[in-house]
Amino acid sequence: MRMKKLLLLFMTILPAIVFAQEKGIRFEHGLTWEQIKAKAKQENKYIFLDCFTTWCGPCKFMSSSIFPLEEVGEYYNSRFLSVKLQLDTTKQDSEEVKSWYATGQALAREYKVTGYPTFLFLDPDGQPVHRIVGSSPDGATWLKRTAKVFEPGQQYYALMKKYESGDRDPATLRAVAAAAMDAFDQKTADAASKAYITTVKDWSAKENIEFAAKFTRSSKDPGFKIMLQEPEKVNAVLGEGKAQQAVKQIVLREEVYRHFWIKGKSNPDVNWKAITDSLKKKYPAYADEAVAMGKVTYYQSQKDWDKFAPAVVSYMKKYGATTSAFDLNEFAWTVFEHCKDMTCVTEALEWSRRSFKDRENPNHIDTYANILYKMGKKDEAISWQEKAVAYSTSPQEKKAFQATLDKMKKGEKTWKHD
């Protein structure tokens, strides 16, 4: 009787176990590349190749946080045969991974895989259709990117054929630029985007402003001029201050950050006066803020924490009102880790709180909890750290946050310096 109850219990649990295992993308195992192609043709499914390396952080994120999602699995398993293609070698590789070494390298050469993760999509006949490079922050974004596989007007390889045949219709140029950027084909993305922007006559159109913003990365890009000289047009579409923010980043890269290095080596003696004088001639409206931000970045890169602390506090007092949530969190975390002056740490608490006021980002909440803990507010810190653990959707992230929470409860330090 007892055995019968155990059997019934096992039969009850088994479907739940199987169901749990079937969530997310099911990757093929035990087949050769030729067998994969034959199976795809027989089942009339597309082929999804996840080209990754074992050392690639974004690759690991996609495998641990995006591919296991139920909605991603439902979409992929009904449309694709999915294959993991490891493109580096390690001593720990299984026999199955080793059996794909030659095929993997051949496919990497054929499809010019140079960045990771690279995702390749082939049709049921084994012909390349689309290509995506880089991770996605969540399942919805990933599925939106994937949907282009089935849209001929957005497929990377189909668009490249049109572009290479000489098609320079503005609509084609727009689509080629977007697909090439998503495929890490920067050369084509730059050429197509510049060609499209030269055809633009209406700079009040939302689609043109969005396009210019996406493809403006230097002062030489056509969109830079509109952002610098007519920011109100850009801000009307993208939001208040977006044009200035884009210009500021380009000014920093081209006029400030390049002075941090001399012949590939760190510059120990940056001439801040020369940088300031040059900026006031070229970009007077951005000079003071760019120099202030430059000092923060430079001292952080030099690990000169004694100069970093006053530089970041000074910057935030003058320009903190427009600082992005990302930078607020970065500044706050760096202060938490390296600043011994509790006055500075107290300043950082307010920056951290602002970083997640509009969105409950678990990483930012983790920063806030750590700062509270460093300030001696243990109970409040634990409460916020529990929220960081609860809000996290990444298993790796959740594990790290839980480890910090455990330290807080034990009264152990969560920072490194004395």
C-alpha positions as CSV (number, residue, x, y, z in Angstrom):
1,M,0.0,0.0,0.0
2,R,2.8,2.4,0.9
3,M,4.6,1.5,-2.4
4,K,1.4,2.3,-4.3
5,K,1.1,5.7,-2.6
6,L,4.7,6.5,-3.4
7,L,4.2,5.5,-7.0
8,L,1.1,7.7,-7.3
9,L,3.0,10.6,-5.8
10,F,5.9,10.1,-8.2
11,M,3.4,10.0,-11.2
12,T,1.8,13.2,-9.9
13,I,5.2,15.0,-9.6
14,L,6.6,13.7,-12.8
15,P,4.5,15.8,-15.2
16,A,5.5,18.9,-13.2
17,I,9.2,18.0,-13.5
18,V,8.8,17.4,-17.3
19,F,6.9,20.7,-17.7
20,A,9.5,22.6,-15.8
21,Q,12.2,21.1,-18.0
22,E,10.3,22.0,-21.2
23,K,10.1,25.7,-20.3
24,G,12.4,27.9,-22.4
25,I,14.2,27.0,-25.6
26,R,14.8,23.3,-26.2
27,F,18.2,23.0,-27.9
28,E,19.0,20.0,-30.1
29,H,21.5,17.4,-29.0
30,G,23.1,14.3,-30.5
31,L,22.8,15.5,-34.1
32,T,25.3,16.5,-36.7
33,W,24.9,19.8,-38.7
34,E,23.8,17.8,-41.8
35,Q,21.2,16.1,-39.6
36,I,20.0,19.4,-38.2
37,K,19.5,20.8,-41.7
38,A,17.6,17.7,-42.8
39,K,15.4,17.7,-39.8
40,A,14.6,21.4,-40.3
41,K,13.6,20.8,-43.9
42,Q,11.5,17.8,-42.9
43,E,9.7,19.7,-40.1
44,N,9.6,23.0,-42.1
45,K,11.3,24.9,-39.3
46,Y,13.9,27.6,-39.3
47,I,17.3,27.0,-37.7
48,F,18.5,29.1,-34.8
49,L,22.2,29.1,-34.1
50,D,23.4,30.5,-30.7
51,C,27.1,31.3,-31.4
52,F,28.8,31.8,-28.1
53,T,32.0,31.4,-26.1
54,T,32.4,30.2,-22.6
55,W,34.1,33.4,-21.5
56,C,31.4,35.8,-22.9
57,G,29.4,37.5,-20.2
58,P,26.4,38.5,-22.4
59,C,26.3,34.9,-23.8
60,K,25.9,33.6,-20.2
61,F,23.2,36.2,-19.5
62,M,21.2,35.1,-22.5
63,S,21.5,31.4,-21.6
64,S,20.6,31.9,-17.9
65,S,18.1,34.7,-18.1
66,I,16.4,34.9,-21.5
67,F,16.4,31.4,-23.1
68,P,14.8,29.7,-20.1
69,L,11.8,32.1,-20.1
70,E,8.5,30.3,-20.8
71,E,7.3,32.9,-23.4
72,V,10.6,32.7,-25.3
73,G,10.4,28.9,-25.3
74,E,6.9,28.9,-26.6
75,Y,7.9,31.2,-29.5
76,Y,11.1,29.4,-30.4
77,N,10.1,25.7,-30.0
78,S,7.2,26.0,-32.4
79,R,9.3,27.8,-35.1
80,F,12.9,26.8,-34.8
81,L,15.3,24.0,-34.4
82,S,17.8,25.5,-31.9
83,V,21.4,24.7,-31.7
84,K,24.1,25.9,-29.3
85,L,27.4,26.5,-31.2
86,Q,30.4,26.9,-28.8
87,L,33.2,28.7,-30.7
88,D,36.0,28.5,-28.2
89,T,37.6,25.4,-26.7
90,T,38.2,24.4,-23.1
91,K,39.5,21.4,-21.2
92,Q,36.1,20.8,-19.8
93,D,34.3,20.4,-23.1
94,S,32.1,17.4,-23.5
95,E,32.4,14.9,-26.4
96,E,29.4,16.5,-28.0
97,V,30.9,19.9,-28.0
98,K,34.2,18.5,-29.4
99,S,32.3,16.8,-32.2
100,W,31.1,20.3,-33.4
101,Y,34.6,22.0,-33.3
102,A,35.2,21.8,-37.0
103,T,31.6,22.6,-38.0
104,G,31.6,25.5,-35.6
105,Q,34.7,27.1,-37.0
106,A,33.5,26.5,-40.6
107,L,30.2,28.3,-39.9
108,A,32.0,31.1,-38.0
109,R,34.1,31.7,-41.1
110,E,31.2,31.4,-43.5
111,Y,29.0,33.9,-41.6
112,K,31.9,36.2,-40.4
113,V,31.2,35.7,-36.7
114,T,33.5,38.1,-34.9
115,G,31.4,39.3,-31.9
116,Y,29.6,37.4,-29.2
117,P,26.9,36.4,-28.8
118,T,26.1,36.2,-32.5
119,F,22.7,34.7,-33.3
120,L,22.2,33.3,-36.8
121,F,18.8,32.3,-38.3
122,L,18.5,30.1,-41.4
123,D,15.3,29.1,-43.3
124,P,14.1,25.5,-43.6
125,D,16.3,25.1,-46.7
126,G,19.4,26.1,-44.8
127,Q,19.8,29.5,-46.3
128,P,20.8,32.5,-44.1
129,V,17.9,34.8,-43.4
130,H,18.8,37.0,-40.4
131,R,21.6,37.9,-38.0
132,I,21.6,39.5,-34.5
133,V,24.6,40.3,-32.4
134,G,24.5,41.2,-28.7
135,S,22.3,40.4,-25.8
136,S,18.8,41.7,-24.9
137,P,17.8,43.0,-21.5
138,D,14.5,41.0,-21.3
139,G,12.4,38.5,-23.1
140,A,10.0,41.0,-24.7
141,T,12.9,42.8,-26.3
142,W,14.5,39.6,-27.5
143,L,11.2,38.4,-29.1
144,K,10.8,41.8,-30.8
145,R,14.3,41.4,-32.3
146,T,13.6,37.8,-33.3
147,A,10.3,38.7,-35.1
148,K,12.3,40.3,-37.9
149,V,13.4,36.8,-39.0
150,F,10.0,36.4,-40.6
151,E,9.7,40.0,-42.0
152,P,11.4,40.1,-45.5
153,G,11.7,43.9,-45.3
154,Q,13.8,43.6,-42.2
155,Q,15.9,40.5,-42.8
156,Y,19.6,41.3,-42.7
157,Y,20.7,39.0,-45.5
158,A,17.8,39.8,-47.9
159,L,18.4,43.5,-47.3
160,M,22.2,43.2,-47.9
161,K,21.4,41.6,-51.3
162,K,19.3,44.6,-52.3
163,Y,21.9,47.1,-51.0
164,E,24.8,45.3,-52.7
165,S,22.8,45.3,-56.0
166,G,22.7,49.1,-55.9
167,D,19.2,49.7,-54.4
168,R,19.5,53.2,-52.7
169,D,15.8,53.9,-52.2
170,P,15.5,55.8,-48.9
171,A,13.2,53.1,-47.4
172,T,15.8,50.5,-48.3
173,L,18.7,52.6,-46.8
174,R,16.7,53.0,-43.5
175,A,16.1,49.3,-43.2
176,V,19.6,48.3,-44.2
177,A,21.1,50.7,-41.6
178,A,18.9,49.3,-38.8
179,A,19.5,45.6,-39.8
180,A,23.3,46.1,-40.2
181,M,23.6,47.8,-36.8
182,D,21.7,44.9,-35.1
183,A,24.0,42.5,-37.0
184,F,27.2,44.2,-35.8
185,D,28.0,45.2,-39.4
186,Q,29.2,48.7,-38.5
187,K,30.7,49.5,-41.9
188,T,27.4,49.0,-43.7
189,A,25.4,50.6,-40.9
190,D,27.5,53.8,-41.1
191,A,27.4,54.0,-44.9
192,A,23.7,53.3,-45.2
193,S,22.7,55.7,-42.4
194,K,24.7,58.5,-43.8
195,A,23.3,57.9,-47.3
196,Y,19.8,58.0,-45.8
197,I,20.3,61.2,-43.8
198,T,21.4,63.0,-47.0
199,T,17.9,62.3,-48.4
200,V,16.1,63.8,-45.4
201,K,14.3,67.1,-46.0
202,D,11.8,67.1,-43.2
203,W,13.6,67.3,-39.8
204,S,10.3,67.6,-38.0
205,A,9.3,64.1,-38.8
206,K,9.4,61.7,-35.8
207,E,10.9,58.8,-37.8
208,N,13.8,61.0,-39.0
209,I,14.6,62.4,-35.6
210,E,14.7,58.9,-34.1
211,F,16.8,57.6,-36.9
212,A,19.3,60.5,-36.6
213,A,19.6,59.9,-32.9
214,K,20.2,56.2,-33.3
215,F,23.0,56.6,-35.9
216,T,24.7,59.7,-34.6
217,R,27.9,58.7,-32.8
218,S,30.4,61.4,-33.8
219,S,30.6,65.1,-34.7
220,K,31.1,64.1,-38.3
221,D,27.7,62.3,-38.5
222,P,25.0,64.3,-40.3
223,G,22.7,64.1,-37.3
224,F,25.1,65.8,-35.0
225,K,24.5,69.2,-36.5
226,I,20.7,69.0,-36.0
227,M,21.2,68.0,-32.3
228,L,23.8,70.8,-31.7
229,Q,22.0,73.6,-33.5
230,E,18.3,72.7,-33.2
231,P,18.0,70.6,-30.0
232,E,14.4,71.7,-29.5
233,K,13.3,69.6,-32.6
234,V,15.1,66.5,-31.3
235,N,13.8,67.0,-27.7
236,A,10.2,67.4,-29.0
237,V,10.4,63.8,-30.2
238,L,12.8,62.1,-27.9
239,G,12.2,64.0,-24.6
240,E,13.6,67.0,-22.8
241,G,17.3,67.1,-22.8
242,K,17.9,64.1,-25.0
243,A,19.7,66.2,-27.8
244,Q,22.0,67.8,-25.2
245,Q,22.8,64.4,-23.7
246,A,23.8,63.0,-27.0
247,V,25.9,66.0,-27.9
248,K,27.6,65.8,-24.5
249,Q,28.6,62.2,-24.9
250,I,30.2,62.9,-28.3
251,V,32.0,66.0,-27.0
252,L,33.3,63.9,-24.1
253,R,34.6,61.1,-26.3
254,E,36.2,63.4,-28.9
255,E,37.4,66.3,-26.9
256,V,38.1,65.0,-23.4
257,Y,38.5,61.2,-23.1
258,R,41.1,61.1,-25.9
259,H,43.5,63.0,-23.7
260,F,43.5,60.2,-21.1
261,W,45.8,58.1,-23.2
262,I,49.2,58.7,-24.9
263,K,50.2,56.1,-27.5
264,G,48.0,53.5,-25.9
265,K,49.2,54.2,-22.3
266,S,47.5,56.0,-19.5
267,N,48.3,59.7,-19.4
268,P,49.5,60.5,-15.8
269,D,49.3,64.3,-16.3
270,V,46.1,65.5,-18.1
271,N,46.2,69.2,-19.0
272,W,42.8,70.2,-17.8
273,K,43.3,73.9,-18.7
274,A,44.2,73.1,-22.3
275,I,41.1,70.9,-22.6
276,T,38.9,73.6,-21.0
277,D,40.2,76.4,-23.3
278,S,39.7,74.2,-26.4
279,L,36.2,73.3,-25.4
280,K,35.2,76.9,-24.7
281,K,36.1,77.7,-28.3
282,K,34.4,74.8,-30.0
283,Y,31.5,74.0,-27.7
284,P,31.1,76.8,-25.1
285,A,27.7,75.6,-23.8
286,Y,29.2,72.2,-22.9
287,A,32.7,73.1,-21.8
288,D,32.3,73.3,-18.0
289,E,30.1,70.2,-17.6
290,A,32.3,68.2,-20.0
291,V,35.5,69.0,-18.0
292,A,33.7,68.3,-14.7
293,M,32.5,64.9,-16.0
294,G,35.9,64.3,-17.5
295,K,37.6,64.7,-14.1
296,V,35.2,62.2,-12.5
297,T,35.9,59.6,-15.2
298,Y,39.7,60.2,-15.2
299,Y,40.1,59.9,-11.5
300,Q,37.9,56.8,-11.4
301,S,40.0,55.2,-14.2
302,Q,43.2,56.0,-12.3
303,K,41.7,54.6,-9.1
304,D,42.6,58.0,-7.5
305,W,39.8,57.8,-4.9
306,D,41.0,60.8,-2.9
307,K,40.5,63.0,-6.0
308,F,37.5,61.1,-7.3
309,A,35.3,61.7,-4.3
310,P,35.4,65.6,-4.3
311,A,35.2,65.5,-8.2
312,V,32.0,63.4,-8.2
313,V,30.4,65.4,-5.4
314,S,31.2,68.7,-7.1
315,Y,29.8,67.3,-10.5
316,M,26.6,66.1,-8.9
317,K,25.9,69.4,-7.1
318,K,26.2,71.3,-10.4
319,Y,24.8,68.9,-12.9
320,G,23.1,66.1,-10.9
321,A,19.6,67.2,-11.9
322,T,20.1,65.9,-15.4
323,T,22.2,62.8,-14.6
324,S,20.8,59.6,-16.0
325,A,19.6,56.7,-13.8
326,F,22.5,54.6,-15.0
327,D,25.1,57.2,-14.0
328,L,23.4,57.9,-10.7
329,N,23.8,54.2,-9.8
330,E,27.4,54.0,-11.2
331,F,28.5,57.0,-9.2
332,A,26.7,55.8,-6.0
333,W,28.2,52.3,-6.3
334,T,31.7,53.6,-6.9
335,V,31.5,55.9,-3.8
336,F,30.1,53.0,-1.7
337,E,33.0,50.7,-2.7
338,H,35.9,53.2,-2.5
339,C,35.0,56.3,-0.4
340,K,35.9,56.2,3.3
341,D,34.5,59.7,3.9
342,M,31.0,59.0,5.3
343,T,29.9,62.5,4.2
344,C,30.5,61.5,0.6
345,V,28.7,58.2,1.2
346,T,25.7,60.1,2.6
347,E,25.6,62.2,-0.5
348,A,25.7,59.0,-2.7
349,L,22.6,57.7,-0.9
350,E,20.4,60.4,-2.4
351,W,21.8,59.7,-5.9
352,S,21.1,56.0,-5.5
353,R,17.5,56.6,-4.3
354,R,16.9,58.8,-7.4
355,S,18.3,56.1,-9.7
356,F,15.2,53.8,-9.2
357,K,12.5,56.3,-8.4
358,D,10.9,55.7,-11.8
359,R,11.7,52.0,-12.2
360,E,12.4,49.4,-9.5
361,N,15.7,48.2,-10.9
362,P,17.0,45.5,-8.6
363,N,20.7,46.4,-9.3
364,H,20.0,50.0,-8.2
365,I,18.1,48.8,-5.2
366,D,21.1,46.6,-4.3
367,T,23.3,49.7,-4.4
368,Y,20.9,51.6,-2.2
369,A,20.8,48.8,0.4
370,N,24.6,48.5,0.5
371,I,25.0,52.3,1.1
372,L,22.4,52.2,3.9
373,Y,24.3,49.2,5.4
374,K,27.6,51.1,5.2
375,M,26.0,54.0,7.0
376,G,25.0,51.7,9.9
377,K,21.3,51.5,9.0
378,K,21.3,47.7,9.1
379,D,17.6,47.0,9.5
380,E,16.6,49.4,6.7
381,A,19.4,48.0,4.5
382,I,18.2,44.4,5.0
383,S,14.7,45.4,4.1
384,W,15.8,47.0,0.8
385,Q,18.2,44.1,0.0
386,E,15.3,41.7,0.4
387,K,13.5,43.7,-2.3
388,A,16.5,43.5,-4.6
389,V,16.4,39.7,-4.3
390,A,12.7,39.6,-4.8
391,Y,12.7,41.9,-7.9
392,S,15.6,40.1,-9.6
393,T,14.7,37.8,-12.5
394,S,18.3,36.6,-13.2
395,P,19.3,33.5,-11.3
396,Q,23.0,34.7,-11.1
397,E,22.0,38.2,-10.0
398,K,19.6,36.8,-7.4
399,K,22.3,34.5,-6.0
400,A,24.7,37.5,-5.7
401,F,22.1,39.6,-4.0
402,Q,21.2,36.8,-1.6
403,A,24.9,36.4,-0.7
404,T,25.0,40.2,0.2
405,L,21.8,39.8,2.2
406,D,23.3,37.0,4.2
407,K,26.4,39.1,5.0
408,M,24.2,41.9,6.2
409,K,22.2,39.6,8.5
410,K,25.5,38.3,9.9
411,G,26.9,41.8,10.4
412,E,29.7,41.2,7.9
413,K,31.2,44.0,5.7
414,T,29.9,44.1,2.1
415,W,32.7,46.4,0.9
416,K,36.4,45.8,0.6
417,H,38.3,48.8,2.0
418,D,38.8,49.3,5.7
